[in-house]
């Protein structure tokens, strides 16, 4: 009997089906060995040696794993094919006493029978370069978490935390909010004419005067223009025709999938990640049993295997015709510094169409699978072709422009259209026009407008910004942004991320004392060095050393400084019902609350019953807001705002999302997002 060790229990049934008799599959449920939660565990004086321990809550699981390994003829470790998965495989080898240099590691990019069986024929040693890259990341995150978080808690508010990537992501949100607050709108006007010819209505817009661009900035300028063109003919001055093409879109990476899932489907990062994980690990499909539908979901590569490429092209020809495939397959260049260890996210089989599995999938899983499936098909299709016509009218030396755009060949747009946050240009048709002719004017409209500030970040646009700036990696985007809202550093207003007062204070403090380390450029540089470690181009001890040497002096300076950003209590007229002193408004981790001014002698606190009180989470039962309350003994609990219709209550803060493993609700527990029922947890930075 051979033992195959994996991470997620959800994969077990799918793999068992492909492996058949002679194999047993065991799931570690994530890390089984890690830095201890309650101690620093990094020896700064001994080459930054980390002191790992077996996870206490995995004691029984580890014993079971050891027992099965002893009985097995061979142990093969098949954890996820990325940095974190490689580190888990290394820890598994340590626990089992396996030599990591032996061929005990297998990996597959997709959970298909062909890929799994092929992996069995290609075992390899554990990649210690990947392990060391993960160790360096883990050690630096631990240093930031354990050394910086206490300073924030002392200087700003209790129980705060910082993260090497998390704090930089927060800075992006805070900086954008300051841009918006400091933005000064500028007035401008548009002048638009509506026309009609051959029963076709179209519009033209003011662009220039005597061939010089013009943009009216006040009503007086507009009135002058209107006076000059009133009653004048709109004469066609020039006609420009052009044929343009739009190239097919690349298949999904982790970040582009997350962006499109939010923009097109309205799915949050957490929902998208959970759904994608299920599609990758395997879902029950009627008549098929448990099968995986997509390739590995944590990737920044747009590379596609030749086999998958050809299968897709054959499918396109069969369904759409030969005109819909280019002469040569489309190949997409991955972004700079892409790890390229895995393919793009794509369906495992073109024959498993979304329609075939719709009845077997949850709503989220179906919608996301359809999005991934169609995006992949589109990536291998021909270009879309357009006819563009630009017509310039002369009206008493003022120029108006009309734009016509006609789709001549749909190409990839027959399957998938790109989403942008910008106003979409409508495909419009112009009538046949000739130079020198006058065109009928139905009416002229002027409109006052103002320049707009940059938009707040959505989860999707923040992921895009983090990727473009080189902050974090595909496996960490969702977890990082989850932390910002979970810890009340940001809130969500509709789709948009808004920094809280607390989040703003943290950023301002870090800018003052840690500008050289907690910034975009430095963080991106460190991410590149982690990639270098993974490629055996750098030494992990040296990378950590350079980080610590630049960080420790900043820590000492901040700790010694008398500068604080603590909120001062605000006295109220409310009398404490325990001791008779006045109550004051204080600010804690989850916002403002009423506390007794006689603290610490009197520890009475109450929720602040006004508009400033903010919810701490979403109810997993009904989706309404959850607020924090305190028992008579001073212990916090969390309950739904709908006290009559919903009776939800928890000792931990619910996130409002479901566990991808068991379907129960997720909670905020210390520095992690955990399941309220099973042992599932989201790994986060310190």
Phi, psi and omega in degrees: 000131177257139181256124176252121183259125179236179179268303191266129177300333183296338180280341194304309184296320179298314180292319179303321181297322182278326183283324178074197181295153179094356179231142171239138183248129182234133182255130179278346184058048179094209181291137173253350181215134186199177172294138180297145185288332190253013175215158184296310171064022174238122179274096183294338182263000181229061175058030175061035182296122177276142179253096182279152174225151171297135180298125184304323182282358178251015185301310181294320180298318180296319179297320178295319178298315179299318180297315180292323180294323178297325182277344185278147175285331181205143176247126177240126183261118186239046176291173187304146184277060177212184183304310182295318179296323179294320178295319178298319179298321179296317178293322176299315179301318179298312181299322182271357181071029179270145175283117182295344180276352175277166182278076182248003187244130172234155178211152177215144182276341178217150181265071174244159182301316182298314182293318181294313181294325177294320179299324179298332181274353184232052178294153181217173173285159175293134182281099184290339175294316176296319179300315181293325176297318178294320179298317179299315178299315182297317181294315179296320177296322178294318178301311180297313183298315185275334182263326183268321183304316178299326179293317177299319180295326181281323187267341186237296182198155182296152170060038175268163180221156176232157178217146183303317178263320181306313184292329177287321176298319176298319179301321177301316181293316181294316179299320178296320179296321178293322174303316181295315181295325182271356183290134177248109183295143178245136182284140169208163182233149173244146175236122186233136177250140175254133185235168174210134173208137179052040179065014176253122177264139179208172184234154171228152185235144178297130180235326187202168174229121185050046176067014173251131183303143182224138178217094183304139183246359178204170184296323182298317179297321180295317180299322178297318179294314181299322179295323183286330185258354182299126178077001181272154178282142171268102185258131179292115182268320180206153177228125179240126179246139183211141176260126181235159179232148177241122185283148177302152182277148177293152175297166187290140158260179179302312185291317181292328175295315180296320180295312182290327178296321177287312185292321184266326186249349182071023180269131178292168179301317182294318178295318180297314181298315180296317181293315180298321179299317179296317180295327179285317185282331178130138178230154178287120179242131182304127179084349182243341189080206181272119180225151174274146185249335184227165178282180185303138193264354180250094185207148173242019181257146174255010181291143179229137179295151180300321180300313180293323179300312181294320179298320179293316180298319177298319179297318181296315179300316182295320185269325187243338181109163185295333181296341186268005172241140177289163181301316175246146181302144177288130177237133186245134177282130176287158180295161178303138179071012174296138183288330172058025178283338184231164173288173170295166176283123183210164174291146178291320181227130177291339182284340178269082181286156177305323180298324181292330185250004184306315183290345182263349186253153171292167181302312180297315182297320179295313183297319180289320179297318178299320179296313181295316182299311183289325178295321179293316177303312181301324183297338182254012183261169180290165178292151170277144183239138183230150168256124181246133178233124175248122181244128178252128178255144173252125179228094180054048178076356172270140182251132174242145184236133174244138182240128176242140180220124182235132177283117181265325178215123188294321183053225183296338181292347174295340183246319191213128177248137181288143178258136171229152177285343179286160177299128184283136177281121181287140174282114185235152182249137176256151174288171176289123181236154180231144178301136178094345181278153176265143184242138181298138177249122178278313177195161177239131184238131173252146182217128176280133177223168177225142176299147184252149176288166175299148181288148172298156177290138161266172174304318182294313183289332175290319174302315180300316180295317179298319179294313182297326182270356178077029181259119181078182181220166186312324183287345188248347185306305184298315181298319181298312182290326175301319180299319183300319179278325181297326182263011176064029174273337174222154169236166177251124174249099190067237179272350194260145177269127181236126179291141175280171176301322179295313179300322179294317179299315179302313181297316180296322178293316180295325177296325183286319188249341186229031183303325184286342184245316181269074177210166186298310186299313182294318181296318177297320178299317180292324176297320178295322178292326175297320176297321178297321177299315181299332180261012179063033178256354182209159181261131187293326177296320179294321178296313179296320181299315179295325177294311183295319180296330177274346187261323190295322179294323177296320178299312182298318180296315181294318181294322182283337184292147177275354181294126174229162177233029179290140177284135178277139179300142179251120183289142177238176176269000181285131182264134178295126181280001178260320185229352177089355176284165177290144173274149178234156176272120176245164178241126177243192183299326184254023176113195185275149179208167176267130177226155182288138179290346181270018177293138011267001179297322176241123184254024180293129175226154179217154174295145178278107186274071174207185185293344181282345178289130184243147177294153180256353181183186179246141180290126180286347181272314186237351178086358178281178183287148174247135180243157178271139176226164179237138174285171178298335179272004175089010180267134179286143166222167188231128186223153179292145178294336179274080186291334182274316184271336182229130184252025182294137176210142180211149175280348179240155184284121177282145178275340185093358181250160181263149177290129179290346181273312187236351178088356176283174186278149178270150180231158172270115184233102182062239183259015182226158170261119185236162173279143180285347185240313182254192186263012178295139175211153178264120178292134180230167175287161177299000000 
